[in-house]
Amino acid sequence: MLTWLSLLFLALFSGIAFMLGKRRAVANAGGAKRVLHSLPGYYGSYAALWAGAPAALLLLLGAMFGDRVEDAMLQAQRPAILQTQDVDRQAVFFSDAQAIAQGISPSEIAYEGELKVALDAKVAEARRIDALIRYSVLGLAGVVALAGFLLAFPRLSADFRARNKVEGWVGGLLMTCSILAVLTTLGIVLSLVWESWRFFQSVSPLSFLLGTEWSPQIAMREDQVASEGAFGAVPLFAGTFLIMMIAMAVAAPVGLYSAIYLSEYASRPVRSTIKPLLEILAGVPTVVYGFFAALTVGPLFRAGFNALGATMIGGPLDGVGQYLMEVQNQMALVAGVVMGIMLIPFVSSLSDDIINAVPQALRDGSYAMGATKSETVKKVVLPAALPGIMAAMLLAVSRAVGETMIVTMAAGLQAKLTANPLDTVTTVTVQIVTLLTGDQEFDSPKTLAAFGLGLTLFVVTLGLNIIALRIVQKYREQYD
């Protein structure tokens, strides 16, 4: 709370610096703004940046690393009784009578008293260090803000190149953001590669990529039976591919046809109504889709297949009927259909933008040759937009491969190597979540398998995005 109040006061001080800087620049020009090198706002912005930016950075650093500094100082000043003994914090709150009633000896009572005193002193010390760090950061930020203003304010003469300086600040900020984005991506990749390397030291990459049994178990003791887990990820890849194919079978035609209708056939009022309603689906959280799949689509599909199976029992398809009667709510088909519904606005919006980007001159030329509207759409518009549409489909595939919540709630957690959409399956992302749920130590193949799966998924999605970009670059047509 104190940090946010400090940032608020700093923003107010920067606003005052902006007004004073702007006024000083106009005053130095004798009231003639045309004499200034830059617009008056640039002079005010220069003063505000020097007054606010360094101090704001200092406050943010204090908020990020203040607790670590406090912990380091507390560890350095830890009382001896807390360094050498295990602390049972519940025992500190025993009264002497309670302790004697529980059979604790007087010497133990004395030790608990010393421990309580040490803990109380430690709490007081923590509060003192916390206040010292906070107020030191606030005081230093105030000094830096005032010093920055006093440094910038005298330089605001009429011929001062304020615009260049402010644009230099903006350019530096943009470069910093770019560097942070690159470093973040590099950190993610390096962490995945390093932890995956640790995993592949225990499990062969071939058995991981080509194995057909997934049972990531580890031994809790040396004599445990069935202590060796199986880390064959082919069932996970198969489940991911199966659900992705079902999702694209729903999203690709519906999304593409809706985009064609909205861009080529719908009137302006209809388009302005349907397009926002369609894109509402893009704002629905995936957990809501998961609930929809688990509570509505799953029971509906099960009832439909059970009813269909009941009609087959006793006939030539009795075996199929018996199987359909055993279908449950969780299946790959449910997850794929709901995921496809989720991807419809993604495919539709991208395809609509791509179709609208086709020049109107191509349509007019087709109409001039006597083609109908449907022929123009099939023979001219879609071929011209095909590279972009294919790229949109590949991006949708990447989105489907990375989905987790819908699969968790609608397809189950059982790893099966099957192509049957009525079976329960699992995907790579679901298993990553499962392996990293709870208190895990990153020193066993079971936990490190999540990084191997993550690296594989990263490579696949990166490859799909690269293919999409290559398609656009290779087949893009330039129209005048």
Secondary structure, 3 states (H helix, E strand, C coil): CHHHHHHHHHHHHHHHHHHHHHHHHHHHCCCCHHHCCCCHHHHHHHHHHHHHHHHHHHHHHHHHHHHHHHHHHHHHCCCHHHHHCCCCHHHHHCCHHHHHHCCCCHHHHHHHHHHHHHHHHHHHHHHHHHHHHHHHHHHHHHHHHHHHHHHHHHHCCCCCCHHHHHHHHHHHHHHHHHHHHHHHHHHHHHHHHHHHHHHHHHCCHHHHHHCCCEECCCCCCCCCCCCCCEECCHHHHHHHHHHHHHHHHHHHHHHHHHHHHHHHHCCHHHHHHHHHHHHHHHHCCHHHHHHHHHHHHHHHHHHHHHHHHHHHCCCCCHHHHHHHHCCCCCCHHHHHHHHHHHHHHHHHHHHHHHHHCCCHHHHHHHHHCCCCHHHHHHHHHHHHHHHHHHHHHHHHHHHHHCCCHHHHHHCCCCCCCCCCCCCCCCCHHHHHHHHCCCCCCCCCHHHHHHHHHHHHHHHHHHHHHHHHHHHHHHHCCCCC
